[in-house]
Amino acid sequence: MHALAPPLCVNDRIPEHVREGGLVRRETSAEDGRRSLLSLTEKGQRTFATLNARQEEDVAALLTRVPAAGQRRLIESMHAIEEVLGAPAEGSKTPYVLRQHQPGDMGWITHRHGVLYSQEYGYDEHFEALVAKIVGEFIENYDPARERCWIAERNGEIAGSVFLVKKSATVAQLRLLYVEPSARGLGIGARLIDECLRFARRARYRKITLWTQSELLAARHLYEKAGFELVAEQPHRSFSRDDLVADTWELNL
């Protein structure tokens, strides 16, 4: 029979300079006298705040050496990690609703695409013009039996959107999926894609196709998770960028 080692005191796990520096306060647990409850003293809180500020300064200094394109890729990669791990975003308890489009939505969608893709990927106004053309054609040729736009709304504001349009009698095209940064991580992107798939099946399409950019990592993950397969890649120069790669994805229904 092995002898049982005495329970470790929490204090034994704390570095000596922390114990003797007056940074933590130890109290015996009222529920279990063998346990100690630790909390920061006022001095400890000040020390922590100083260390935290230094860490933020170090990170900021590190990021200043990263070019704008690299920072955009870093941000997108962090979004992709949140999507993969399902990490809840700040304020994730706030519900959202899906609705169909209404007057004013197309202008807002165009505006937000222009702003976000400029900030996150460095796209110029030609991308915004492309979005304006797509939403304009959607309104002009809208077929409610075979096409749809879904708007995700949260706290009375648009949090994301997606379009499903008719490409042919048997093929639908998913277009302009976007989610506001403040609403990412809530599952809105996946929900919008699911709505497209359900509607496409009801409309008796046989396939859904979509065109996107390879650097949109979070979106690529959502498409792959929904069952889409990457069928083509094409390098191109657009939107003031000469390093883009266009991806075509397809899903057989």
Secondary structure, DSSP 8 states (H G I E B T S, - for coil): ---------GGGGS-HHHHHTT-EEEEE-SS-TT-EEEEE-HHHHHHHHHHHHHHHHHHHHHHHTS-HHHHHHHHHHHHHHHHHHT---TTTTS--EEEE--TTHHHHHHHHHHHHHHHHH---HHHHHHHHHHHHHHHHT--TTT-EEEEEEETTEEEEEEEEEESSSSEEEEEEEEE-GGGTTSSHHHHHHHHHHHHHHHTT-SEEEEEEETT-HHHHHHHHHTT-EEEEEEEEEETTEEEEEEEEEEEE-
